[in-house]
Amino acid sequence: MEQRLQKIIAEMGIASRRKAEDLITEGLVTVNGKVAEIGMKADPMRDHIKVRGKLLTSPEKKVYYVFNKPRGVMTSMSDPEGRPTVNEFFGRIKQRVFPVGRLDYDSEGLLLLTNDGDFAYAIIHPSRKIPKTYIVKVKGVLEEEDLEKLRKGVKIDGKLTAPAKVKKLKKTAINSWIEITIHEGRNRQIRKMLERVGHDVLRLMRIRINGIEMGPLEPGAYRKLTTQEMDSIIREIGTGEGA
C-alpha cells in the first residue's frame, strides 16, 4: 500500500516525520533510483527506497527511552561544530534512536529518544498540546504580577504565547525558582517568556512530559519507558496515524 515517504521513513525508525521531510528536501532520499520530492508516495513492500544511499528494509524493534540530558549537550545525533551530542550517550544500544523534540544546549533534564517516528510526531505536533513541565531558576525576585503575565501569555516574536501553568517554588534575596508547564514548543520559549517579564533564566530543567517523570536519573543516564508510561502517553496521543 502506498504511503507518504516521510511516514514510511518514520515507521522504519530512521527519523521523525519532520526530519524525514528535511531529508527529502535535501535530496537524500531516492525511490527506484530517482530523487524523491515532498508529497511523493511509495509502497515500502514494492519500491526500492534509499536514505543517504542505504536501502530501507524491515523496521527495527521500536524502543523508547527517557534521558536526563546534561547542560552543554546538543539535542542532536551529530554536530558540525564538534560539540557533545546525545548520540554519545547511546552507543551501547543496537537501535538507531533520535530525540523527540529538543532541549536547548544550556538546558537540561527529561528528553525522550526513540526510533518510532509516529510516536515522535505525535508528541511534538502542536495540535496534540502535550504538556511539558520545567523547573526554572531566574535572576531576581518574581512578583505575583510577573507570574500572572506568564499565566495569561506574553508576546514573543510578535505572537502571544498560550496560557501557562506557573507555580512559585521558592525565592532568595536575589533569585527565584518556579515550576512552569507549557504545551507549545517554540524556540527558546521559556527563556524568552521570562525575558519579557524582565528576568534572565539561570537554570532550566525539564522534569515531566505529560505523565512521564524523569525521576532520580543522574545527568547522562537513561532508562526505558515503563509499560504504564507507554499506556498513559498512547492514550493521550492516540495512534499517531495521519498523512
C-alpha positions in Angstrom: 0.0 0.0 0.0 1.3 3.4 -0.9 2.1 5.9 1.8 3.8 9.3 2.1 7.5 8.9 2.1 8.0 10.8 5.4 5.6 8.4 7.1 7.5 5.4 5.7 10.8 6.8 6.8 9.4 7.4 10.3 8.0 4.0 10.6 11.3 2.5 9.6 12.9 4.2 12.6 15.2 6.4 10.5 14.0 9.8 11.7 10.9 11.7 12.8 8.5 12.8 10.1 9.7 16.4 10.4 13.3 15.3 9.9 12.3 12.9 7.1 10.8 15.9 5.3 14.2 17.6 5.7 16.0 14.6 4.2 13.7 14.6 1.2 14.1 18.3 0.7 17.9 17.9 0.8 17.8 15.3 -1.9 18.9 12.5 0.3 16.0 10.1 -0.4 15.5 8.2 -3.7 12.7 6.0 -4.9 13.6 3.4 -7.5 16.7 5.4 -8.3 15.0 8.8 -8.7 15.4 11.6 -6.2 12.3 12.0 -4.2 10.2 15.1 -3.7 7.9 16.3 -0.9 4.4 14.8 -1.3 5.6 11.7 -3.1 4.1 8.4 -2.1 5.6 4.9 -2.3 5.0 1.3 -1.4 7.6 0.0 1.0 6.9 -3.6 0.0 7.4 -2.9 -3.7 9.5 0.2 -4.2 13.3 0.5 -3.5 13.6 3.4 -1.1 17.0 4.6 -0.1 18.0 7.2 2.5 21.6 8.5 2.1 22.2 5.7 -0.3 21.1 3.0 2.2 18.2 0.7 1.2 15.3 0.7 3.7 14.5 -2.8 5.0 12.2 -4.1 7.7 11.7 -1.8 10.6 13.7 -2.3 13.8 12.0 -3.1 17.1 10.5 0.1 18.5 12.3 1.4 21.6 11.5 4.3 23.9 13.9 5.9 26.3 13.8 8.6 29.0 17.2 10.5 29.1 18.5 13.1 31.6 20.2 15.5 29.2 23.1 17.3 30.8 23.8 21.0 30.2 26.2 21.6 27.4 25.0 18.8 25.2 23.3 19.3 21.8 19.9 17.7 21.3 21.0 16.1 18.0 22.9 13.0 16.8 25.8 14.9 15.3 27.1 18.5 15.4 29.2 20.2 12.8 31.0 22.3 15.4 32.1 19.2 17.3 30.1 19.8 20.5 28.9 16.9 22.6 25.6 15.4 21.4 23.0 13.0 22.9 24.3 10.3 20.4 27.4 9.9 22.6 25.3 8.5 25.4 23.5 5.8 23.4 26.4 4.0 21.8 25.6 0.7 23.6 22.1 0.2 22.2 21.8 -1.5 18.8 18.8 0.5 17.5 19.3 3.9 15.9 17.4 6.4 18.1 16.7 10.1 17.7 15.5 12.9 20.1 11.8 13.7 20.3 11.7 17.5 20.1 14.6 19.4 21.6 16.2 20.9 24.7 18.5 23.9 24.3 22.2 23.4 24.6 22.2 25.2 28.0 19.0 23.4 29.2 18.9 20.1 30.9 16.5 17.3 32.0 14.0 15.0 30.5 14.4 14.2 26.9 12.7 11.3 25.1 14.5 9.3 22.4 13.0 6.6 20.2 13.2 5.0 16.7 9.4 5.4 16.4 8.8 8.3 14.1 5.0 8.3 14.5 5.4 8.4 18.3 7.8 11.3 18.0 5.5 13.1 15.5 2.5 12.8 17.9 4.5 14.1 20.9 5.8 17.2 19.2 2.9 18.1 16.9 1.3 21.4 18.2 -2.3 20.0 17.8 -1.7 17.4 20.5 -1.0 20.0 23.2 1.2 17.6 25.2 2.1 19.4 28.5 5.8 19.8 29.4 6.9 20.9 32.8 10.1 22.7 33.8 11.8 23.9 36.9 13.3 27.3 36.3 15.8 29.4 38.3 15.6 33.1 37.4 17.6 36.1 38.2 15.8 38.5 40.6 12.6 38.1 42.5 9.5 37.2 40.5 6.5 39.1 41.8 2.9 37.8 41.6 2.3 40.3 38.8 5.1 38.7 36.7 3.6 35.2 37.3 0.2 36.4 36.3 1.6 37.7 33.0 3.2 34.3 32.3 -0.1 32.5 33.1 -2.1 34.7 30.7 0.5 34.7 28.0 3.1 37.1 26.8 4.0 38.3 23.3 7.3 36.8 22.0 8.4 37.1 18.4 5.2 39.0 17.6 2.9 36.3 18.8 1.1 35.7 22.1 2.1 32.5 24.0 -0.6 30.1 25.1 -1.6 30.3 28.8 0.9 28.6 31.1 0.6 26.9 34.5 3.0 28.7 36.8 3.8 27.9 40.4 6.3 29.7 42.7 8.6 27.2 44.4 11.0 29.4 46.5 13.0 32.6 46.4 16.1 34.2 47.9 17.0 37.8 48.1 18.4 37.7 44.5 16.8 34.6 42.7 13.5 32.8 42.3 12.6 29.3 41.4 9.3 28.5 39.6 7.6 25.5 38.1 6.1 26.2 34.6 4.0 24.0 32.3 3.5 24.8 28.6 2.3 22.8 25.7 3.9 24.8 22.9 7.4 24.2 21.6 8.7 27.5 20.2 12.4 28.1 20.0 13.8 29.0 23.5 10.3 29.8 24.5 10.6 29.8 28.3 13.7 31.9 28.3 12.0 34.4 26.0 8.9 34.4 28.2 10.9 35.2 31.3 12.9 37.9 29.4 9.6 39.6 28.5 8.8 40.0 32.2 12.3 41.3 33.0 14.1 38.2 34.3 17.0 36.2 32.9 17.0 32.4 33.2 19.9 31.0 35.2 18.9 27.3 35.0 16.3 25.4 33.1 15.4 21.8 33.7 12.5 19.8 32.2 11.1 17.3 34.7 8.0 16.0 33.1 6.3 15.3 29.7 2.6 14.6 30.2 2.7 11.7 32.7 6.3 10.7 32.1 8.6 11.7 35.0 12.4 11.9 34.8 12.7 10.6 38.4 16.1 10.0 40.0 18.1 9.6 36.8 21.6 11.1 37.0 22.7 13.5 34.3 23.7 11.5 31.2 21.8 8.4 32.4 18.7 6.9 30.6 16.1 4.2 31.1 13.3 2.6 29.1 9.8 3.9 29.4 7.7 1.6 31.6 4.6 -0.2 30.3 2.4 2.1 32.5 4.1 5.2 31.0 3.6 3.9 27.4 0.0 3.1 28.1 -0.6 6.6 29.5 1.1 8.5 26.7 -0.5 6.4 24.0 -4.0 7.1 25.5 -3.1 10.8 25.3 -1.6 11.0 21.8 -3.7 8.2 20.1 -2.1 6.1 17.4 -0.3 8.9 15.6 -1.9 7.9 12.3 -2.2 10.5 9.6 -0.6 12.0 6.5 
